[in-house]
Amino acid sequence: MIDLAVYNTEGQEIDSLRVDEAAFGGSVRYPLLKQAVVMYHANKRVGTAATKGRSMVAGSGKKLFRQKGTGNARVGNIRTGKRTGGGVTFAKQVRDFGKRMPRKQRRLARDSAILAKLLGSNVVVVDGLNFEKPKTRDFMGILNNLKIQRSCLVTTSSADDNLCKSANNVPKVAVVPVNQLNAGDICSHRKMLITKEALLSMLETDQATEI
């Protein structure tokens, strides 16, 4: 069992939680976690870089001069990659770098990423994050109170526009609802700040899935 302290926005410990490692798979599946991280990084690649090959540039396809007897080096047409204005050799083409994983594997990878954060004491549980209006200064104050100085992934039970706008200008901080968590985002941040409600809902969802 993993003991987690629950803090308020002032940084004071007000409660505690006990989390069973079995709720997140029991152990960290590093090969599966690496596969998921590679997939998420690959899916972020745009893949629109392209250059013109010799078949795409303008110019005649006729051989410039005969192969032998001129005293010059042999040469092909004007569109060859060896000549100025010719096509690029092994030209880049638009391609899709996307990868796919089954949903069950993505969920197991997410659980492994969360478990790795828990075992590394990089998960901070807060009682709630409620903003009446967007205020970056108040959000920064909460991070300072909780002693979070590194990159952080903030996880809430549901989407919150005021919270998202408050954290929008803070470098290396991302806000993600619990139903959109993935291994790529979790591993890309050093700390994970999660609300108590979001953590409990995640545990209930995992238990329901197992049943």
N, C-alpha and C positions, 0 to 999 in steps of 0.2 A: 504494500500500500504506500501511496505517496501522499504526504501531508502538505496541504497548500494553505497558506494564510490568505485571508480575504481582507483587503484594505478599502478604506474609503478614499475619496478624492483628496483628502488632506494628508494621506500617507500613514494613517493610523490603522493598526490591525484591529478589526472588529469581529472577525469570525474565522473559522477554519473549515476546510473540506478535506476529505480523504478520498483519494481516487485510486481505484484498482487498476494495475497495469493491464489486466486482462481486458478491460474495457477498450483499450487501444491496441489490442493484438498480443499483449504479453511481452513481446520483444520487438526490437527495431529491425525491420527487414531492409537492410542496407542495399542489396542488389535491386530490389523493387523500387526503393526510394530513389536510387540513382537513375533508373529507367524513367521514372516519372519526372524527375527534374530535367533530364535531357529532352523529354517530350515537350514540357512547357517552354523551355528555351527555344526549341526548334519551331514551335507554333508561333512564337513572337517574330520570327524572321519574315521579312516582307517578300523577298524573292523576286523583286521586279528589276534587278540589275540586268541589263542586256547590252550587247555590242553587236555590230554588224559583221557577219562572216563574209567570205568571198562570194557567196551566192546572193548576197543582199546589196552589195555596193554596185554603183553604176560603172559600166565599162564593157568593152568588147571581150568576148570569150576566145577570141582568136589568138593563137600563139604569136608572140611579137616578131620572132624571126626563127628561121629553121634551126634544127637541133645542132647540126654539125657544119663545118666549113666556113664559119664566119670569124673564128678566132676568139669569140666572146664566150663567156660562161653560158651554159644552157639556161633557159628561162621559159616560163610559161606565159600565161596571159597577164594583162595589166591589173587584174583584180587579185592577184596572189598576195599573201600576207607579207612577202619579202619586199614589196615595193610601196613607196609612199602613196597613200590614197587607196591602198588595197584593203581587203577585208582582214579582220583579226583572226589569227589562227586559234583554233579551239575557242570560238567566241562564246561568251556567256549568253544563256538563254533564260527567259522567264520560267521559273519553276516553283513548285510548291514543296517547301521543306517540312510540311506538317506531318506529325506522327499521331498515332492513335493507341489508346490502351482501353481494355474493357473497363466498364464502370466499377466492377468489384475490385479490380486491381488499383484503380485510382483512389477508391475509398480506403483500401488497405495502406496505400502509400501515404495518404493524408494522415491516417492514424499513426503510422510509424514516425512521421515528421513531428506530430504533436507529442508522442511519447519521448522522442529524442529531446525535445525542448523541456519536457517535464523532468527527465532524468538529469538534464544539464542545468536545472534550476533557472531556466530562462523564461518561465511563464509567470506572469504577474496577474493575479485575479483582483478585480476591483468590484465593489458593490454595485456601482452603476455609473453611467456616463450620460448625464442629462444636461442638454444645453437649450436654454430658452431661445437663444439666438446665436448665430455664428460669432465666435470670439476666439481668435488664435491665441491671444495672451492668456486666457483662462485655460486653454488646452495645454499650452506650454507649462503653465503652473502645475497642472496635474502631473505631467511627465516628470517635472523636477521633484514634486512631492513623493512620487513613487521611485525616484532615483533611477529613472530610465534615461540614459545618456547616449545610447547607441541607436541603431536602426530598429524600428519597432513596427509590428503588425498589430493593429487594433482590431479586435473581433467583437462584434455586437450580435445580439439576438435577431435584430432586424435592421433594415436600412434606416439611417438617420441622416437627413440632409444637413441639419445644423452641425452635427459632429463632423461630417465629411468636409463641410466648408471650413470648419475651424482647423482641421488638420491639413487642409489642401496646400497651404504654403509652408508647412514644416518639412524640411528635407528628410528623406529616408524614412518617412512614416506613411503607411497606407492603412486605409479603413476598409474592412471587408466583412459583410454579414456572414454569420456562421454557416449558412447554407451554400455559400460560394467559396468556402475555404478549399485550398488545394495545396499539394505538397510543394509546388514551385514557389508560391508566395511565402509559405511558412519558412522554407529553407533560405529564402532571399533576405530574411531579416534576422537580426541577432536576438531580439526580445519579442515576446508575444504578450500583449496586453489584452486580456479577455474579461468580459463582464461575467459575473456570477451566473446570471440568467442564461447567457450563451453557453457557458460550460455545462450547466445542468441539462439544458436542452440537447446538447450534443451527446451527453451520456445516456439520456433517455432514448434518443434516436438509435444509438449503437445497440442498446439492449433490445429494443424492439426489432431491429434488423436481425440480431442473432436468434431471437425467438421465431 
